[in-house]
Structure formats: C-alpha cells, structure tokens
C-alpha cells in the first residue's frame, strides 16, 4: 500500500484539523469544482487540471492531525505549485487553515 504521493512533482499542503480522508477529498473536489476519481479504491484523488491532481494522506495509527494534501503533477513542479496555490486559496475561502510543512516535519 502506498503512503506517499503518486506524482513525480509534488507540493504538500498541511491541514491541522480533524477530518476524515473521505470528507477531505469531498471538500477538495467541491473547492476545485471537480470530482473524486477512483472513489472507493485505495488510491482516490481529485483532478485539479490537466496533468495535476490532489491526494490526501492521513496520519497513521490514529495519530492526531495534521493531514496532508499532496498536489501532484506528472508535467512539472511549476504545474504542481500553481495548482497547490489555487487549491490553498479555494480551501481557505471555505474556512480551512492550510499551510506548508514546517521544517523537520516528515511525510
């Protein structure tokens, strides 16, 4: 089972709130005016733009938040960065507090 982002180019956003992976994916899909692809599988994701998508990684073994939103691209780091910034703005409008990983935080 994979516990890291699936794209070669990734920008990680962190959300310090208690939310399930399924609920987080639904909110991300709503914010991005998209849908959850591969729902009901081990590797769901939300399409953000051509060659860009978001995946949610949750803490292991009932650890408390944060959860991470990996914005992935198979095109370039620039595409991932632009889409991460757009998603951050959209989620912030919905009341989420989104941040980049702090130094030393390992995902």
Secondary structure as UniProt FT lines:
FT   STRAND          9..15
FT   HELIX           21..31
FT   TURN            32..33
FT   STRAND          36..37
FT   TURN            38..40
FT   TURN            42..43
FT   STRAND          45..49
FT   TURN            50..51
FT   STRAND          52..57
FT   TURN            61..62
FT   STRAND          67..73
FT   HELIX           77..93
FT   TURN            94..95
FT   STRAND          98..100
FT   TURN            103..104
//
